[in-house]
Amino acid sequence: MIEFRIDRRSGVSTYLQIVQQVKQALRLGLLTPGDRLPTTREVVEAIAVNPNTVNKAYRELEHEGLAEGRRGVGTFITASLGSEAGGRETPLRGELAEWMDRALGAGLGIEDIDALYQDVRRDRQS
């Protein structure tokens, strides 16, 4: 089951952080159709947020067609965002992990690695 982590200093609203984390888990194959999201109560207890915030995030996921609330049962994933090439146990992920290890070994910090990735990504999108 997914565990949400909220960065209160990020400037991103809490409900959007929840939505983004669910989408990331879908892309990585950590969540798949049929999986149940934590209940509002479970999320509130785990990360100390207002229940309305969790409900808003879950409604947004429903609006996007990624989840479905079932009264008295919970909220369930209904779609996937992942591809087989981007899953957790794929060769591409392993290669990226090796590259990350090399970058860290070369003395780059996480922010440096993120900046490098963003730069290469921009080049490839042009």
Secondary structure, DSSP 8 states (H G I E B T S, - for coil): -------TTSSS-HHHHHHHHHHHHHHTTSS-TT-B---HHHHHHHH---HHHHHHHHHHHHHTTSEEEETTTEEEE------GGGSTTSHHHHHHHHHHHHHHHTT--HHHHHHHHHHHHHHHH-
